[in-house]
C-alpha cells in the first residue's frame, strides 16, 4: 500500500473563509489526508475542537496520524458526512462555529491503481468505492445495469452527450465477457465517441465521474445536507464548500440561495404566513477559483470552486 497523499486545494482561501476562532468547534465532513483539518486545529489552538468524517479507511488512518500532535482536540468518525446528525450527537455537540466540505477525490485514491478511480490506469479493477466495505462497485454497475439505467447515469452525472451510444456498447461488450478493468471500459467509451470529438485527449473522464458518483451516491441528499449543516451553525459561523464539477456546484448554489431567501409567500398576500427567515449571507457572490500559481502546482485544483456563507440568525 502506497503512502496516502493529498494536496489540500485552496487551503488559505478555505481557512480565511472559515474565519477560525481560538475556541471554535468545527466540522470537516471529508477529512481526506487531513490537510484542511490540520490547519483548522493549528489556527484554533489552544482550545478549538474538530469533528471529522470520512468513509475511506486509508484516509482515516492517514489523517489520524497527521493530526496526532493535536490529540484530545479532534475525533474522526468513519461515516458519511451526510450523517452529521449522528456524528454531532455522538460527540455531544449541538452547534458549530464552522463547516468545511471538500468534495474532491484525493490524489491517493486517483493514483492508487487498486482503487480503480482513474481512467489512466488500464489494468486497474473497476472498483471506485470510497468506502471499501460497501457492496456496490463500478464493476457491478457496468455489468449489471440496463442500457437505460447506464444512459441516465452517464447523462445525469457525467453530462455526457454520447451517453446512449456508450451505454449500448457497454451492454454489447459484456455479452461476450464480464468487464473487469478500467482499460476495458475506456476502450468502449473511446470507440463510442466520434473521432472528431476525440482529438482533445481522453474522453473517458465524464463517464468515470458519472459511474463514481453512482457507486458512492455522492449527490443523493446533498442539498438537504448543506441546508441541514448550515442550520447547525452558530450566528456568525461559516460554511465553506469546495466542489469539483458543475453538478455539485449547482446543488450548493441552490442550497445557499434558498438559505439566503427570506419570505417565500405569494407576493399578493398582505402579510407573511410562511415564517421563513433569511438564515445566511452569501460571502462569495461568485465562487472563488484557484490561483494560477496553485493550478500550476496542483492540476487537480483547476476545476475547483469555493463557496462561502455566514449564518446570520
C-alpha positions, -999 to +999 in steps of 0.1 A: +000+000+000+015+034-010+015+063+013-017+083+015-011+117-001-033+146-010-026+183-015-054+204+001-070+227-025-072+264-018-060+259+017-056+296+026-089+306+009-107+279+029-092+289+062-099+326+055-135+316+047-139+298+079-128+328+099-114+305+126-118+312+163-094+300+190-121+282+209-144+272+180-159+238+172-155+228+136-168+200+113-147+187+084-170+164+065-144+150+042-111+147+061-091+130+034-054+131+043-061+158+070-046+188+052-075+212+059-082+196+093-046+201+104-048+238+096-081+242+113-066+227+145-035+248+142-054+280+138-080+272+165-054+264+192-053+260+221-089+252+227-105+247+193-121+213+186-126+194+154-151+167+143-143+150+111-158+122+089-146+100+060-156+067+045-121+057+034-101+037+060-068+047+044-078+084+047-089+080+083-056+063+092-035+089+074-055+118+089-053+103+124-015+101+121-012+136+107-033+151+135-017+132+163+000+163+177-035+177+184-046+146+203-076+153+225-089+181+203-103+161+174-124+130+167-126+113+133-157+091+125-160+065+098-192+080+085-207+097+055-208+135+062-245+134+054-249+115+087-237+146+105-267+144+129-255+111+144-219+124+145-227+156+163-250+137+188-223+111+194-198+139+201-223+158+223-221+189+201-252+209+193-238+239+174-208+246+152-186+276+145-177+263+111-183+236+085-159+226+057-169+202+029-143+193+002-159+171-024-127+163-043-113+128-048-079+125-032-047+122-051-041+089-033-075+075-045-068+085-081-032+074-082-037+041-063-043+016-091-062-010-069-089+016-061-100+018-098-109+055-098-087+066-127-093+061-164-055+064-168-049+031-150-057+005-177-052-027-156-070-013-125-101-031-113-135-014-118-140-005-081-144+033-074-157+028-038-149+055-013-159+030+014-143-003+005-166-021+029-197-012+009-211-037-016-217-019-049-186-014-072-182+001-106-179-034-120-214-042-106-228-010-123-211-016-156-221-053-158-255-052-141-273-020-150-296-019-181-287+003-210-315+027-199-300+029-164-265+034-177-276+061-201-293+080-173-262+078-151-238+089-178-261+117-189-272+130-155-240+125-135-214+129-163-232+153-186-220+130-214-237+138-247-229+104-261-244+085-232-268+063-252-240+051-275-217+044-247-244+026-227-254+005-257-218-005-264-212-014-228-242-038-229-230-053-262-194-058-249-204-075-217-225-101-236-192-119-245-173-113-213-177-096-179-160-062-179-134-060-151-108-034-157-107+003-163-089-002-195-117-023-209-142+004-201-120+032-215-117+013-248-155+010-251-160+047-243-134+058-268-149+037-295-184+051-288-174+087-294-170+101-330-133+107-340-136+145-342-146+146-305-116+125-295-090+150-307-086+168-274-073+139-254-090+111-234-128+111-235-135+088-205-133+114-177-170+123-178-181+086-178-158+077-150-170+106-130-206+095-136-200+059-125-181+070-094-210+093-084-234+064-089-213+039-069-209+063-040-243+080-040-224+114-040-253+136-050-281+119-030-292+140-001-265+167-008-290+196-009-306+186+024-271+180+039-259+216+030-291+232+044-290+210+075-254+217+083-260+254+079-287+252+105-262+238+130-240+269+127-239+295+155-247+330+145-216+343+127-205+307+119-193+299+084-199+271+059-172+266+033-177+242+004-153+231-023-168+215-054-151+199-084-178+196-111-209+216-121-234+191-107-221+196-071-217+233-075-252+238-088-267+220-058-246+240-034-255+272-052-292+264-050-290+254-013-272+287-005-298+307-024-327+290-005-310+297+028-304+334+019-340+339+009-365+353+034-402+351+030-414+329+001-451+337+003-471+348-027-464+385-032-501+392-034-506+382+003-508+412+026-487+396+053-461+367+055-477+334+065-447+311+057-425+324+085-393+317+065-364+339+076-331+346+058-306+323+075-273+331+058-254+358+040-235+345+010-199+358+012-189+346-023-213+362-048-192+343-074-173+312-065-136+316-057-112+296-080-076+286-075-048+310-084-027+305-115+002+295-092-018+268-074-031+255-107+005+251-120+015+233-088-017+212-084-036+204-117-065+190-097-073+225-084-082+237-119-118+228-118-124+236-081-149+262-070-152+275-035-184+290-020-187+305+015-217+317+035-222+330+071-250+323+095-268+355+104-295+342+128 
